[in-house]
């Protein structure tokens, strides 16, 4: 390609980028500033407030998950509430479908006394909730690890402060539930609730209740052995990295050398892989490792995998907070720590916070596991649990439901 062609190509690329950015801005302005607020007001004028109606707003996935699911089940068992689930598909379905889902959700929410959600929501933030409504944010993650919300302002991962203020994602929450008093400050910053810290409640995260359920733990182990008989009496290593990049183009890291792990650890261990649900194209496990390693992303939930694992390898995922409830060994495969820190940032110093070794190579991971009986510091994990998960005791859902009184 000659200089002229390159110049023309560059101009065309910038023009397309500007066009997409302009269209995106206009779409946001139209929907979040005019259409959605008007649709909500129109529906509230038509429908009286229903004190027994509960809406579960699932922003991304096709069905409710995690804390929302446990709260739904508890209210379903109660039998006195009218339950509705609204899935938006934010960032995961075409814009036209997302728009249709949003209008349908606004119609349901207009008459609901209670609204539960566990993620960011431009939709909730765009309306002025009617008097008497309780919007309860049961955030999908425990602790405070990688930054989100207003904490990412001016970082590569987040938008500008001006953009986050103009199109807020964390507005109108009546209450926010968190996993311990220690992290209240981080959520106040992320949700721009510095003047409302009293509404950020360290009463536990509902999704953690299942980790105290012995029947669920036994069922998870039976399920694993049914799906992977090769596990036998071997110990279980879970590899559960977070995604890289943005939601629409989320990728999983490919740095872990599974073949090398099999050669060094295969006699005593099996490896289970769980990739983030946003990742559409997951790294493949080498065929020669099929008796040692298995991708369980579709077969088992992250809760089930945490229950059955003897060792957890992660990087920047908040699942380490849940896993700390078992006080088992954790390894942090943070080969791209500097880049990730610049991309998104952390609420605490990464090296000081993590309750396990930080490894940059597969060799380091193998060496630690081979000498784990000597190197593992349970007290370090216990202190981590007490600091970040003190409100998670198996009864969080009960306390969350008390907020409805």
C-alpha positions in Angstrom: 0.0 0.0 0.0 1.5 3.4 -1.1 1.5 6.6 1.0 -1.6 8.0 -0.7 -3.5 4.7 -0.1 -2.4 4.6 3.5 -3.5 8.3 4.0 -6.9 7.6 2.4 -7.3 4.4 4.5 -6.4 6.4 7.7 -8.9 9.2 6.9 -11.6 6.6 6.2 -11.0 4.8 9.4 -11.1 8.0 11.5 -14.3 9.0 9.7 -16.0 5.7 10.5 -14.9 6.0 14.1 -16.3 9.5 14.4 -19.5 8.4 12.8 -20.0 5.5 15.2 -19.1 7.7 18.1 -21.6 10.4 17.0 -24.4 7.9 16.4 -23.7 6.3 19.8 -23.9 9.7 21.5 -27.1 10.6 19.8 -28.7 7.2 20.6 -27.8 7.7 24.3 -29.2 11.2 24.4 -32.4 10.1 22.8 -33.0 7.0 24.9 -31.6 7.9 28.3 -32.6 11.6 28.4 -36.0 11.5 26.6 -37.5 8.2 25.6 -36.9 6.0 28.7 -37.8 8.7 31.3 -41.0 9.6 29.3 -41.9 5.9 28.9 -41.5 5.3 32.6 -43.6 8.4 33.5 -46.3 7.4 31.1 -46.6 3.9 32.6 -46.6 5.2 36.2 -49.5 7.5 35.4 -51.4 4.4 34.1 -50.5 1.9 36.9 -50.9 2.2 40.7 -47.9 1.1 42.8 -48.2 -2.6 43.6 -46.8 -3.3 47.1 -46.4 -7.0 46.3 -44.7 -6.7 43.0 -40.9 -7.4 42.7 -38.9 -6.9 39.5 -35.5 -8.5 39.0 -33.5 -6.5 36.5 -30.9 -8.6 34.8 -28.8 -6.2 32.8 -26.6 -8.6 30.8 -27.4 -12.3 30.9 -30.5 -14.0 29.5 -31.7 -15.2 32.9 -31.2 -14.2 36.5 -28.0 -15.4 38.1 -26.1 -15.3 41.4 -27.7 -13.2 44.2 -30.8 -12.4 42.2 -31.5 -16.0 41.7 -31.2 -16.8 45.5 -33.4 -13.8 46.4 -36.0 -14.9 43.7 -36.1 -18.4 45.1 -36.7 -17.1 48.7 -39.5 -14.9 47.6 -41.0 -17.6 45.4 -41.0 -19.9 48.4 -42.7 -17.2 50.5 -45.5 -17.2 47.9 -47.0 -13.7 48.6 -45.1 -11.7 46.0 -45.7 -11.2 42.3 -42.2 -11.8 40.7 -41.1 -10.5 37.3 -37.7 -11.0 35.6 -36.6 -8.5 33.0 -33.5 -9.2 31.0 -31.9 -6.4 29.0 -28.9 -8.0 27.3 -26.8 -4.9 27.7 -23.8 -5.1 25.3 -24.6 -8.7 24.4 -27.6 -8.4 22.1 -28.3 -6.1 19.1 -29.3 -2.5 20.0 -32.8 -3.0 18.6 -33.4 -5.9 20.9 -31.9 -4.1 23.9 -34.2 -1.1 23.2 -37.2 -3.4 23.1 -36.2 -5.1 26.3 -35.6 -1.8 28.0 -39.1 -0.5 27.2 -40.7 -3.8 28.4 -38.7 -3.5 31.7 -39.8 0.1 32.3 -43.4 -1.0 31.9 -42.9 -3.7 34.5 -40.9 -1.5 36.9 -43.5 1.3 36.7 -45.8 -0.5 39.1 -43.2 -2.4 41.2 -42.6 -1.6 44.8 -39.3 -3.4 44.8 -36.6 -3.6 42.2 -33.5 -5.8 42.6 -30.4 -5.6 40.3 -26.8 -6.7 40.6 -25.0 -4.7 37.9 -24.5 -1.3 36.4 -27.7 0.1 34.8 -28.0 3.2 32.6 -31.7 2.3 32.4 -32.4 2.6 36.2 -30.2 5.7 36.3 -32.2 7.4 33.5 -35.5 7.5 35.3 -36.9 9.3 38.4 -38.3 6.5 40.5 -41.8 7.0 41.8 -42.3 7.7 45.5 -42.2 4.6 47.7 -40.1 2.4 45.4 -37.1 0.6 46.8 -34.3 -0.1 44.4 -31.8 -2.5 46.0 -28.4 -3.0 44.4 -27.0 -6.5 45.4 -23.8 -6.0 43.4 -22.6 -9.2 41.7 -19.1 -9.1 43.2 -17.8 -9.4 46.8 -15.0 -7.3 48.3 -13.4 -4.5 46.4 -10.8 -5.6 43.9 -10.5 -4.0 40.5 -12.1 -0.6 40.1 -15.5 0.1 38.5 -18.0 2.9 38.1 -16.8 6.4 39.0 -13.5 4.9 40.3 -12.5 4.3 36.6 -13.1 7.8 35.5 -10.4 9.0 33.1 -8.9 5.5 33.0 -8.7 3.4 29.8 -11.4 1.1 31.0 -13.8 3.8 32.1 -15.2 6.9 30.5 -14.4 10.5 31.3 -15.8 12.0 34.5 -18.0 14.2 32.3 -19.4 11.2 30.4 -20.1 9.2 33.6 -21.9 12.2 35.1 -23.9 12.9 31.9 -24.9 9.2 31.4 -24.7 7.7 34.9 -24.7 3.9 35.5 -25.1 3.8 39.3 -27.9 6.1 40.3 -31.2 5.8 42.2 -30.1 3.0 44.5 -32.1 2.9 47.7 -29.6 0.5 49.3 -26.4 -1.2 48.3 -25.4 -4.5 50.0 -21.7 -5.3 50.4 -19.6 -8.0 52.0 -18.0 -6.2 54.9 -17.6 -2.8 56.5 -14.1 -2.5 55.1 -15.3 -2.0 51.5 -18.0 0.6 52.1 -15.7 3.4 51.1 -14.9 1.8 47.7 -18.6 1.4 46.8 -19.3 5.0 47.9 -16.6 6.1 45.4 -17.7 3.8 42.6 -21.4 4.7 42.9 -20.8 8.4 43.7 -22.5 7.9 47.1 -19.9 9.6 49.3 -22.8 11.6 51.0 -24.9 8.5 51.4 -22.6 5.9 53.0 -25.3 5.0 55.5 -27.2 3.4 52.6 -24.3 1.1 51.7 -25.0 -1.8 54.0 -22.4 -4.4 55.1 -25.0 -7.2 55.5 -23.4 -9.7 53.2 -23.8 -10.8 49.6 -26.7 -13.1 49.0 -24.9 -15.3 46.5 -22.4 -16.4 49.1 -25.0 -18.3 51.2 -24.6 -21.3 48.9 -21.0 -21.8 50.0 -22.3 -22.7 53.5 -24.8 -25.3 52.1 -23.3 -28.8 52.7 -25.8 -30.5 50.5 -24.9 -28.2 47.6 -21.2 -28.9 48.2 -21.7 -32.6 48.1 -23.9 -32.3 45.0 -21.1 -30.3 43.3 -18.5 -32.9 44.0 -20.8 -35.7 42.7 -21.4 -33.7 39.6 -17.7 -33.2 39.0 -17.0 -36.9 39.2 -19.9 -37.7 36.9 -18.6 -35.2 34.3 -15.0 -36.0 34.8 -14.3 -39.5 36.2 -10.6 -38.9 35.6 -10.7 -36.7 38.7 -11.0 -39.8 40.9 -9.2 -39.2 44.2 -6.9 -36.5 42.7 -6.8 -33.0 44.0 -8.6 -30.2 42.0 -6.9 -27.1 40.6 -9.3 -24.4 39.3 -8.1 -21.9 36.8 -10.6 -19.0 36.6 -9.2 -15.9 35.0 -11.2 -12.7 34.4 -11.6 -11.3 30.9 -9.4 -8.8 29.1 -10.6 -5.9 27.1 -14.2 -4.6 27.0 -17.4 -6.6 27.4 -18.3 -6.8 23.6 -14.8 -8.1 22.7 -13.9 -9.9 25.9 -11.0 -12.3 25.7 -9.5 -14.9 28.0 -5.8 -15.0 28.6 -3.8 -17.8 26.9 -0.6 -17.8 28.9 -1.1 -20.8 31.1 0.9 -23.8 29.7 -1.5 -26.6 30.3 0.7 -29.3 28.8 3.6 -28.4 31.1 1.2 -28.5 34.1 0.1 -32.0 33.0 3.7 -33.2 32.7 4.6 -31.9 36.2 1.4 -32.3 38.2 -0.8 -34.8 36.3 -0.1 -37.7 38.7 -1.7 -35.9 41.6 -4.0 -33.2 40.2 -6.6 -32.4 37.5 -7.1 -28.9 36.1 -10.6 -27.4 35.7 -10.9 -24.2 33.6 -13.7 -21.7 34.0 -13.8 -18.7 31.7 -15.7 -15.5 32.2 -19.3 -15.6 30.7 -18.5 -12.6 28.5 -15.9 -14.5 26.6 -17.4 -16.0 23.4 -14.3 -17.7 22.0 -12.5 -19.6 24.7 -8.9 -21.0 24.5 -8.8 -24.6 23.6 -7.3 -27.3 25.8 -4.7 -29.4 24.0 -6.1 -32.8 22.9 -3.3 -34.6 24.7 -4.4 -33.1 28.0 -8.0 -34.2 27.9 -7.5 -36.6 30.8 -5.8 -33.9 32.9 -7.6 -30.7 32.0 -11.3 -29.9 31.2 -13.1 -26.7 30.2 -16.0 -26.6 32.6 -17.3 -23.2 31.6 -20.6 -24.6 30.3 -20.9 -27.7 32.5 -20.5 -26.2 36.0 -21.2 -22.9 37.7 -18.4 -20.9 39.3 -20.0 -21.6 42.7 -19.8 -25.4 42.1 -16.3 -25.2 40.9 -15.2 -23.1 43.9 -16.8 -25.7 46.2 -14.9 -28.7 44.7 -11.5 -27.1 44.2 -8.5 -27.6 46.4 -6.5 -24.8 44.8 -7.7 -21.7 42.9 -5.6 -19.9 40.3 -7.0 -16.6 39.2 -5.7 -13.1 38.4 -7.9 -10.1 39.0 -11.3 -11.8 39.5 -13.4 -11.0 42.6 -14.1 -14.7 43.0 -11.1 -14.8 45.3 -13.3 -13.2 48.0 -15.8 -16.1 47.8 -13.1 -18.7 47.7 -11.5 -17.2 50.8 -14.6 -18.5 52.8 -13.0 -22.0 52.5 -9.5 -20.8 53.5 -7.9 -22.8 50.8 -4.7 -21.9 48.7 -4.9 -19.2 46.0 -2.4 -18.4 43.3 -2.4 -15.2 41.4 -1.3 -15.6 37.8 -0.7 -11.9 37.1 1.7 -11.9 34.2 0.3 -8.6 32.9 -0.1 -6.8 36.2 1.3 -3.5 35.1 -0.8 -3.3 32.0 -4.0 -4.3 33.8 -3.3 -1.8 36.5 -3.0 1.0 34.0 -6.1 -0.3 32.2 -8.5 -0.5 35.1 -6.7 0.0 38.5 -7.3 -1.6 41.9 -8.8 -0.3 45.2 -6.0 -1.8 47.2 -2.3 -2.3 46.5 -2.3 -5.6 44.6 0.9 -7.1 46.0 -0.1 -6.3 49.6 -3.7 -7.4 49.2 -3.5 -10.8 47.5 -3.5 -13.7 50.0 -1.2 -15.9 48.0 1.8 -15.9 45.7 1.8 -13.7 42.6 3.2 -15.7 39.6 4.3 -14.5 36.2 5.0 -17.8 34.6 3.6 -21.4 34.6 6.9 -22.6 36.0 6.3 -20.5 39.1 2.8 -21.8 39.5 4.1 -25.4 39.3 6.9 -24.8 41.7 4.5 -23.4 44.3 2.0 -26.3 44.0 4.7 -28.9 44.2 5.7 -27.4 47.6 2.3 -26.2 48.7 2.2 -28.0 52.0 5.2 -26.0 53.2 4.4 -22.7 51.4 0.7 -22.2 52.0 -0.1 -19.7 54.7 -3.6 -20.3 55.9 -3.5 -17.5 58.4 -2.9 -15.0 55.6 -6.1 -16.2 53.8 -8.0 -16.2 57.1 -7.1 -12.6 57.8 -8.1 -11.7 54.2 -11.5 -13.4 54.8 -12.1 -11.5 58.1 -11.2 -8.2 56.5 -13.3 -8.4 53.3 -16.0 -11.1 53.9 -16.9 -10.6 57.6 -20.7 -10.2 56.8 -20.9 -13.4 54.7 -22.0 -16.1 57.0 -24.7 -18.1 55.1 -27.6 -15.8 56.1 -27.1 -12.8 53.9 -30.3 -13.4 51.9 -32.4 -13.3 55.1 -30.9 -9.8 55.9 -31.4 -8.6 52.3 -35.1 -9.6 52.5 -35.5 -7.5 55.7 -34.8 -4.4 53.6 -38.3 -5.0 52.0 -40.1 -4.3 55.3 
